[in-house]
Amino acid sequence: MDLATDRASIDRELERLCAGPALGALPAPVAEAIRYSILGQGKRLRPILMLAAYRACGGQHDASALASCIEVVHAYSLVHDDLPCMDDDDMRRGRPTTHRVHGVTIATAAGVVMVPLAVRAACDAGAHLGLSNPSQAAIVRELMRASGGGGMVGGQLLDLEGEGSSLSIDQLERIHSAKTGALISASARIGGIAAGASEAGLDALTAYGDAIGLAFQIADDVLDATSTTAALGKTAGRDVQLRKSTYPMLLGVERAIERARSLVDDACAALERAGLRTASLEMLARYAIARTS
């Protein structure tokens, strides 16, 4: 697996999408806000994870276009997460947040538009890969489930409701399994669906993705408490400012890190039992908690 090559392929597909007719049909201010949010210099972890799962399940084609749709959904979540009515943040990916550049109204509209934009692009990409209509529908269901009330939207609501409250670990894990983990888990499952994985294979990818999603959020909480704004590319210490319960707050930094490592081990064990453990998927799992931003 060549991370740089996969990232470059995904970035090319995102640029192609942003230059295509779908954005051209939108009001110019909304289209510009979408381009700004999608083309920011993110890690591209979720689409890269999708490609690794696709290959682990026997996928042979270039699935970068399909993977890029996951990044569009992720970008939408960041735009809305940063809004004044949500976390009210000024910086994302090392530059001003979308609403600081384009205004709250345009940023809100752009985020809403990005979800159907991702669905349309996913259907086009699935057809290009020769996927059946049921497989394309299953991929769309994964994207919608991850981005909707049972995923990111519901998780964000629970997160906002929990501000200023002392949450238990179980409550915190429920929030982050939806807000952060749902799309990471969906990324792994979409890779499996596109490759024609068996139900057992999809179950293993789900267990892997669920564990990695939670480990990723624990690492985020640790970084927010221990790193700097310059290193993160977003405002450090924001969880304390918003009076959020976090893993380091409830467990301490060292125990939070231990919990994340245990989740990564569980993720890799799930793949091992299904015969899907690859160097790429294991490396991405380790990266989820070893990253510095």
ZAMARGU-4260 file (C-alpha; in steps of 0.2 Angstrom, whole numbers, plus 5000, padded with zeros to 4 digits):
<rodrens>
0) 5000/5000/5000 | 5007/5017/4995 | 4998/5030/5006 | 5005/5045/4995 | 4998/5037/4979
5) 4981/5033/4987 | 4980/5051/4994 | 4985/5058/4977 | 4972/5048/4968 | 4958/5053/4980
10) 4963/5071/4979 | 4962/5070/4960 | 4945/5063/4961 | 4939/5077/4973 | 4946/5090/4961
15) 4937/5082/4947 | 4921/5082/4957 | 4923/5100/4962 | 4926/5105/4944 | 4911/5095/4937
20) 4894/5100/4932 | 4886/5095/4949 | 4894/5110/4957 | 4892/5121/4942 | 4873/5120/4943
25) 4874/5127/4961 | 4873/5146/4966 | 4891/5152/4965 | 4894/5156/4983 | 4888/5139/4989
30) 4899/5130/4976 | 4914/5140/4981 | 4911/5135/5000 | 4909/5117/4995 | 4926/5118/4985
35) 4934/5127/5000 | 4929/5113/5012 | 4932/5098/5001 | 4949/5103/4995 | 4956/5107/5012
40) 4972/5097/5016 | 4964/5083/5027 | 4972/5066/5031 | 4960/5057/5019 | 4960/5043/5032
45) 4942/5037/5028 | 4944/5035/5009 | 4961/5028/5011 | 4953/5015/5023 | 4940/5011/5011
50) 4953/5007/4998 | 4962/4996/5010 | 4946/4986/5014 | 4942/4985/4996 | 4959/4977/4992
55) 4958/4966/5007 | 4942/4959/5001 | 4949/4955/4983 | 4945/4972/4974 | 4955/4974/4959
60) 4950/4990/4951 | 4953/5009/4954 | 4940/5013/4967 | 4947/5031/4971 | 4931/5039/4964
65) 4920/5029/4976 | 4932/5032/4990 | 4932/5051/4987 | 4913/5052/4991 | 4917/5047/5009
70) 4928/5062/5010 | 4914/5073/5004 | 4903/5067/5018 | 4917/5069/5031 | 4920/5087/5025
75) 4901/5091/5027 | 4902/5085/5045 | 4917/5097/5048 | 4908/5112/5041 | 4893/5109/5052
80) 4903/5104/5067 | 4912/5121/5067 | 4896/5132/5065 | 4892/5144/5079 | 4877/5134/5084
85) 4888/5119/5086 | 4906/5120/5092 | 4909/5138/5086 | 4927/5135/5080 | 4938/5147/5070
90) 4951/5135/5063 | 4950/5118/5053 | 4964/5110/5044 | 4976/5124/5047 | 4965/5138/5040
95) 4949/5148/5044 | 4933/5137/5045 | 4921/5138/5031 | 4909/5149/5039 | 4922/5161/5044
100) 4927/5163/5026 | 4910/5161/5017 | 4897/5166/5031 | 4886/5155/5042 | 4871/5155/5030
105) 4882/5149/5015 | 4892/5137/5025 | 4876/5129/5032 | 4869/5127/5014 | 4885/5120/5008
110) 4885/5107/5021 | 4867/5101/5017 | 4871/5101/4998 | 4887/5090/5001 | 4877/5075/5007
115) 4866/5072/4991 | 4882/5077/4981 | 4891/5063/4989 | 4877/5051/4985 | 4876/5056/4967
120) 4894/5054/4965 | 4894/5037/4974 | 4881/5030/4962 | 4891/5036/4947 | 4907/5029/4954
125) 4898/5012/4958 | 4891/5011/4940 | 4909/5014/4933 | 4915/5000/4944 | 4902/4989/4937
130) 4893/4986/4953 | 4875/4979/4953 | 4861/4991/4958 | 4859/4981/4975 | 4877/4984/4979
135) 4876/5003/4974 | 4860/5004/4985 | 4869/4996/4999 | 4884/5008/4998 | 4871/5023/4998
140) 4863/5016/5014 | 4880/5015/5022 | 4883/5033/5018 | 4866/5039/5024 | 4866/5028/5040
145) 4883/5035/5045 | 4878/5053/5041 | 4861/5053/5048 | 4852/5053/5065 | 4859/5036/5070
150) 4877/5042/5065 | 4885/5059/5064 | 4869/5070/5066 | 4863/5060/5081 | 4880/5059/5089
155) 4883/5078/5087 | 4866/5081/5095 | 4871/5070/5110 | 4888/5079/5111 | 4880/5096/5112
160) 4867/5090/5125 | 4882/5083/5135 | 4891/5099/5136 | 4893/5105/5155 | 4888/5087/5161
165) 4898/5074/5169 | 4896/5059/5157 | 4900/5041/5160 | 4912/5031/5149 | 4897/5022/5142
170) 4888/5038/5138 | 4904/5045/5130 | 4907/5030/5119 | 4889/5030/5113 | 4891/5048/5108
175) 4908/5045/5099 | 4903/5029/5091 | 4890/5039/5082 | 4898/5056/5079 | 4915/5049/5074
180) 4915/5030/5073 | 4900/5028/5061 | 4908/5035/5046 | 4925/5026/5049 | 4915/5010/5051
185) 4905/5014/5035 | 4921/5017/5026 | 4927/4999/5029 | 4910/4992/5025 | 4909/5001/5009
190) 4926/4994/5004 | 4920/4977/5007 | 4903/4979/4998 | 4912/4986/4983 | 4923/4971/4982
195) 4909/4958/4985 | 4914/4953/5002 | 4904/4939/5011 | 4893/4943/5026 | 4906/4936/5038
200) 4919/4948/5029 | 4907/4963/5032 | 4905/4958/5050 | 4923/4958/5053 | 4925/4975/5044
205) 4911/4982/5055 | 4920/4976/5071 | 4937/4983/5064 | 4929/5000/5059 | 4919/5002/5075
210) 4935/4999/5086 | 4945/5010/5075 | 4932/5024/5075 | 4932/5024/5094 | 4951/5023/5096
215) 4952/5038/5083 | 4941/5049/5094 | 4951/5044/5110 | 4967/5050/5101 | 4958/5066/5096
220) 4953/5069/5114 | 4971/5066/5120 | 4978/5077/5107 | 4966/5091/5111 | 4972/5090/5129
225) 4991/5088/5126 | 4995/5096/5109 | 4995/5114/5102 | 4984/5123/5089 | 4999/5125/5077
230) 5002/5106/5078 | 4984/5101/5076 | 4978/5113/5063 | 4963/5117/5074 | 4960/5125/5090
235) 4968/5115/5105 | 4960/5114/5122 | 4943/5117/5114 | 4935/5102/5124 | 4939/5111/5141
240) 4932/5128/5134 | 4916/5119/5129 | 4915/5109/5146 | 4914/5093/5137 | 4917/5076/5145
245) 4932/5067/5137 | 4942/5051/5139 | 4958/5060/5147 | 4946/5069/5159 | 4937/5053/5164
250) 4952/5040/5163 | 4968/5051/5163 | 4979/5053/5148 | 4989/5036/5151 | 4973/5025/5153
255) 4965/5034/5138 | 4980/5029/5128 | 4979/5011/5134 | 4961/5010/5130 | 4964/5016/5112
260) 4978/5003/5110 | 4967/4989/5116 | 4954/4994/5103 | 4967/4994/5089 | 4972/4976/5095
265) 4953/4971/5095 | 4951/4978/5077 | 4966/4968/5070 | 4960/4952/5079 | 4943/4954/5071
270) 4951/4955/5054 | 4963/4940/5058 | 4948/4929/5062 | 4940/4932/5046 | 4956/4931/5036
275) 4956/4949/5031 | 4971/4956/5041 | 4982/4965/5029 | 4998/4976/5032 | 4988/4991/5026
280) 4973/4989/5037 | 4984/4986/5052 | 4995/5001/5048 | 4979/5012/5046 | 4973/5006/5063
285) 4990/5010/5071 | 4990/5027/5063 | 4973/5031/5070 | 4981/5033/5087 | 4999/5037/5083
290) 4995/5052/5073 | 5000/5070/5079 | 4986/5079/5071
</rodrens>
